[in-house]
Amino acid sequence: MGTMPSQAPKPENPIRMSVEHLDLYYGDHQALKDVSIDIRDREITSFIGPSGCGKSTLLRCLNRMNDMVKDCRIEGKITLDGDDIYQDYNVTRLRQQVGMVFQRPNPFPMSIFDNVAYGPRGLGIKNHAELEEIVEESLTGAGLWDEVKDKLKQSGLGLSGGQQQRLCIARAIAVKPQVLLMDEPTSALDPISTVMVEQLAMELKKDYTLVVVTHNMQQASRISDSVAFFLLGELVEHAPTEELFSAPKDSRTSDYLTGRFG
Ligand SMILES: Nc1ncnc2c1ncn2[C@@H]1O[C@H](COP(=O)(O)OP(=O)(O)OP(=O)(O)O)[C@@H](O)[C@H]1O
């Protein structure tokens, strides 16, 4: 009997970002310990683990958001498409390539249109027709176009929480990033908006690489291709989602998943 093609292992997507032996200190406190992880193209990688284990810290390293934190020191290497983002890398370009969506929706106090056009304008796009096209494309990509197309001049702050979060996603994709970082993107949303953002994340991974920090195990198992479990600044285990949840290799992972701590 021949091997069933469906049993062949899925070919791995190429590596988009790679973290190599990363140590991070806030003053004397070491928040990340020798973390190495590959982030694969057009996949959703989720970071899980108890509060304070360093998930958000690592996420912020991926677009150098920790540069602004006083007394934060980093050793090790992070690459984007093979280039070290901490060596001779233009930070503005990095933030365009690696976008961020925060826990609380944070639209700018300006119109829906201007929120989405903000990034492209910053990149020098002035032509109104071109901006209109980008705004429509980004709002469509964020699953928000139909809801806002007749009120683009109204303030982004007038939208519901779930709509605001999708507006922030539209703003992030308007500059055509390669990677989207999401820090607990649904923790401030109601269940229906949560489902919408989860579905959107799964749509977005066709075009983008996503890294999502979540406290919600069900969410991690619903949307992720792979899951990384952190504990006390260490990456304990990173595996394909089904494998990590059904057959974790490390007893600390199974203890966490079965609620024995955290
Ligand atoms: N700006 C900062 N200055 C000093 N210490 C910090 C800073 N940010 C985080 N830390 C510390 O680093 C450790 C990791 O924090 P981090 O926020 O990355 O964890 P987390 O896993 O994302 O937690 P949570 O799930 O609660 O958001 C914690 O001990 C935290 O107190």
The ligand as an SDF file (V2000), in Angstrom:
LIG
                    3D

 31 33  0  0  0  0  0  0  0  0999 V2000
    8.8920   48.5250   31.1180 N   0  0  0  0  0  0  0  0  0  0  0  0
    9.2400   47.6280   32.0450 C   0  0  0  0  0  0  0  0  0  0  0  0
   10.1180   47.9490   33.0060 N   0  0  0  0  0  0  0  0  0  0  0  0
   10.4870   47.0420   33.9360 C   0  0  0  0  0  0  0  0  0  0  0  0
   10.0210   45.7880   33.9900 N   0  0  0  0  0  0  0  0  0  0  0  0
    9.1390   45.4050   33.0620 C   0  0  0  0  0  0  0  0  0  0  0  0
    8.6940   46.2950   32.0460 C   0  0  0  0  0  0  0  0  0  0  0  0
    7.8110   45.6460   31.2510 N   0  0  0  0  0  0  0  0  0  0  0  0
    7.7030   44.3950   31.7630 C   0  0  0  0  0  0  0  0  0  0  0  0
    8.5040   44.2450   32.8390 N   0  0  0  0  0  0  0  0  0  0  0  0
    8.6830   43.0160   33.6320 C   0  0  0  0  0  0  0  0  0  0  0  0
    9.1400   41.9840   32.7660 O   0  0  0  0  0  0  0  0  0  0  0  0
    8.4830   40.7580   33.0310 C   0  0  0  0  0  0  0  0  0  0  0  0
    7.7510   40.2780   31.7930 C   0  0  0  0  0  0  0  0  0  0  0  0
    6.6740   41.1560   31.5180 O   0  0  0  0  0  0  0  0  0  0  0  0
    5.7280   41.0270   30.2390 P   0  0  0  0  0  0  0  0  0  0  0  0
    4.7730   42.1550   30.2810 O   0  0  0  0  0  0  0  0  0  0  0  0
    6.5380   40.8210   29.0480 O   0  0  0  0  0  0  0  0  0  0  0  0
    4.9740   39.6590   30.5800 O   0  0  0  0  0  0  0  0  0  0  0  0
    3.6760   39.0460   29.9220 P   0  0  0  0  0  0  0  0  0  0  0  0
    3.9350   37.6000   29.8450 O   0  0  0  0  0  0  0  0  0  0  0  0
    3.3450   39.7360   28.6750 O   0  0  0  0  0  0  0  0  0  0  0  0
    2.5900   39.3480   31.0140 O   0  0  0  0  0  0  0  0  0  0  0  0
    1.0160   39.6600   30.8830 P   0  0  0  0  0  0  0  0  0  0  0  0
    0.4190   38.4020   30.3850 O   0  0  0  0  0  0  0  0  0  0  0  0
    0.6060   39.9740   32.2770 O   0  0  0  0  0  0  0  0  0  0  0  0
    0.8740   40.8050   29.9360 O   0  0  0  0  0  0  0  0  0  0  0  0
    7.5790   41.0090   34.2350 C   0  0  0  0  0  0  0  0  0  0  0  0
    8.2850   40.6360   35.3870 O   0  0  0  0  0  0  0  0  0  0  0  0
    7.3610   42.5010   34.1910 C   0  0  0  0  0  0  0  0  0  0  0  0
    7.1310   43.0090   35.4700 O   0  0  0  0  0  0  0  0  0  0  0  0
  1  2  1  0
  2  3  1  0
  2  7  2  0
  3  4  2  0
  4  5  1  0
  5  6  2  0
  6  7  1  0
  6 10  1  0
  7  8  1  0
  8  9  2  0
  9 10  1  0
 10 11  1  0
 11 12  1  0
 11 30  1  0
 12 13  1  0
 13 14  1  0
 13 28  1  0
 14 15  1  0
 15 16  1  0
 16 17  2  0
 16 18  1  0
 16 19  1  0
 19 20  1  0
 20 21  2  0
 20 22  1  0
 20 23  1  0
 23 24  1  0
 24 25  2  0
 24 26  1  0
 24 27  1  0
 28 29  1  0
 28 30  1  0
 30 31  1  0
M  END
$$$$
